[in-house]
Amino acid sequence: MPPTSADHTAFAAQALARVRADSPLVQCLTNAVVTGFTANVLLALGAAPAMVDIPDEAGPFAGIASGVLVNLGTPHAEQRTAMVEAARAAVSAGTPWVLDPVAVGALPVRTALARELLELRPTIVRGNASEIIALAGAGGGGRGVDSSHGVEAAEETAHRLARETGGVVAVSGPVDFLTDGERTARVANGDVLLTRVTGGGCALGAVMAAFAAVDGDRFSSTVAAVTVYTVAAELAAKSSSGPGSFAVAFLDALAALRESDIAERASVS
């Protein structure tokens, strides 16, 4: 029997408690625009960020990290080498790692890198609909970091990509879609202010890595990560007057999030 909404909600609360108790060490090879916000999001949740993203350090560190994020937002030459190094080391060590193929499709350097990384079978792939479609070779990408497709257009591609990698694919949008090729879930939480803060999407990849580090069911842990993240966004939006106050309130909401908040607000199907 597939998990129910109540099952997902209960799991999300339990997974958040484990992240806070275990403080997983998340290595972030991410873009220059979002490093500070991503680190603060992890700290607010109770995880430990480490921005180790240069060659000869990235690989050894991935072997001791609890989880790894590879985000292709600003992939300069040295970081590209470090990303492949870290992904290979993560695979070798059995460390869960997340690939966020930012703006793939139209831009040749990151698209080639994303395809190389995809061959290493990431534990989780997270992106908007256009990025997921382009990563699978089924489209040309979106408008920079913005999607040109609705989430529904990427669902079949996400299923296929998950089956090919043996991992989880998460498609971000107004209603997030997640699949491991067999199970599926939709999370209908969040707030539009997340899209008006730099790093609102990118930091979610790091949160997925943190949650994957504390539970072997990577599909359920990814659903939990999205649920916790988007419920916190809803709570933050209630006390915000715009993007600036939202960014601060979001960190506070992540830190203060309670099991009852998840139970009352989570919308997972």
N, C-alpha and C positions, 0 to 999 in steps of 0.2 A: 504494500500500500504506500503511495507517495506521501511525503510529509505534508501535513496540513499547515495552514497559516499559524495556528497555535504552536505547532512543533517548531516552525521557523522562529517565531517570536521567543519562545522559551530558550532555544539554542542561542539566539543572539544575546540574550541577557547572560547566559552562562559563559559564552565566549568572551564577552566584555570583561566579566569577572576574572577570567583566566589571563587575559592580557594585562589587566591591572596587577594581578598577583605575580605573574611570571616576568613582566617587563621585558618582552622579547627585544633583542638587538636587531634593528632593521638597517641594513646597508642601503643607502640611496644613491644611485648614480642617476641624477635627475637634472633638470634644466636649470640654468642659472637664474631664471626669473623667479623660481618658486622654492629655492632651497630653505630659506628661513621659515616660510609658512609651513612647508612640509614637516620640518623638524619640530615646530611648535605644535602642530596637530598630533604628531606621535607622542610628544611629551604630555599633552593634555589628556590623551587616552591612557597614559601610563607606560607606554613603550619607550624604547631608547633609540634615538636616531644616530646614525653615523654616516657622514657624507664622504665616504672613501671612494674616490672615483678617478684615480690615476693608475697607469700601468705599473705593474710589479707590486702594487699594494692591493689593488682591487681583487685579484684572484685569491691571494692568501686570506684576505679578510672575509671573502664570501664563504670560505671554508669554515669559519668560526661564527659567522653571523647566524641569527635565528631565521632571518628572511632577507630577501634582496629585491629591490625595485630597480628596474632598468627603464628609464623614461627618456624618449628620444627628442625632447623638446628643443634642445640647443646642442646638437651632437658635434662638438669640435673634434679635431683629429685625435688628440690624445685620449679624450673621453671615449671615442668610438672603440679604440683599442682596449681600453679598460672595461668597457661593457661586455665585449665578447669574452674577455678573460674572466670576468666575474661570473657570467652566465655558465661558462664551461666548468668553473670551479664549483658553482652551486649545484650543477647537475652531478658532478663527481661526488660531492659531499652529501647529496640528498637534501640540500637546503631548498625550501620552496622559494621560487622567484617569479616575479611579476613583470611582464612586458607591457609597456604602455607605448604604442606606436604612434606618437603624436605627429599629426600632419603627414602621414605617409600617403603615397599615391602620386601626387603631383610633383613632389620634390625628390630628385633622384638619389641623393646621398643617403638620406634617412630611409628611403624605401629599400635600397639595396641592403642596408644594415639590418632593417627589420626582418627582411626575408632570411638573412643569415642567422639572426637570433631565433627566428621561428623554427629553424631546423634543429635547434637545441631543445625544443619541446618545453616551452615555459609552463610552469605550474598553472598560471593564470594569465590570460590576455585581457586587458581592459582598454576600451576605447569607445569613441562615439561610433555611430552607425557607419559613417563614411570611411572612417579609419579601419574598422573591421572588414568592410567590404573590400577596400583597397589592399589590405594585408593578405587577404585570401586570393588576390589577383582577379577580383570580379568587378573592379571599378577603378576610377582614377582619383579617388579621394575627395575631400571636401574643400571648403574655403579656408585654407590655413588650419587653425585648430577648431574651426566651426564645421559642424556636420551639414552636408547638403541632402542627407537622407533621413527619413524617420526611422525610429527603432525597428518598426515592423519590417522594413525593407531588408534589415540585416539579420533577421532571426534564422532563416534557413542557412545563410552563410555561417552564422555563429555555431549552429549545430554541426555543420560539416567541419569547421575549423577545430572545434572541440574534439571531435572524433579523430581527426588527423593528428592532433598533438597529444591526445590522452589527458588533456587538462581541462580547465574551466575557461569559458569565454564570457565576459561581462560587457554588455552593450549599454552605455550610459545614455540617458535621455530623460524626458519628463516622467516616464515609467521605465525603470531599468529592467533589462532582460538578461537573465543569466542561465547558462546551460553547461552541462558536462558532456553533452552529446546524447544523453538519455534523460536525465532529470532536467526540469526547467523551473524557473521561478521569475516572478515579476514583483518588483518593489516600487510602490506608488507613493513613496514619501519624498521629502525634499522641498526646496524652495528655489525660485528663480534667482534669488540673490547669490546662490552658489555660483552661478554662471557669470556674475559681475565682480568676482574677486579672483585675482590672479592666483592660480594654484588650487582653486576649488575642485577641479577634476583631478589634477595631477597628484594631490595629496591623498586622494582616495586609493590610488595604487599602492602607496606606502602602507595605508591602513589594511588593505587586503593582505599584504605581506606579513604584517604583524599578526593578523587573525589566522592566517595559514600556518604560522609558526606554532600555534598553541593547540591545533587540532588536526588530526590526520584526514578528516573528511573535508577535503578542500572545497567541494561544492557548497556544503553547508556553511563552512567558515567564510566563504566569499559572500554568500547571501547575508550572513550575520554582519560582516563588515559594512556592506552597503546599507543595511537596515539601521545600524547604529549611527552611521555617518549622516544619513538623510533625516532620521528622526531628530538628531541634534541640530541639523540645519533648520528644521521647522521650528524648534523651540527658540533658536537664536533669532529667527526672523520676527518672532512675536515682539521682541524687545528692541528691534533695530529700526532706524529711520532711513537707512541707506547702506551702500556697500561698505563704507568705512566702519560704521558701528557694528555692522553684521560680522565683519571679520573678527573683531574682538569678542563679540557675543558668542560666536561659533566656538571659539577655543574654550570659553567658559562653559558653554553647554556640553561640549565633549567631556570636560573634566567633571562636571556635576551630574552627568546623565545617570539616571537610576533605572533599576529593573522595572519599576512602575511606569516610568516614562515610555519605555519600549512596549510594555504590555498595553498601554492605553493608546499609543499612536501608530504602532507599526501596521503597515498595510502591505502584506506579502501574500501572493497567491501563486 
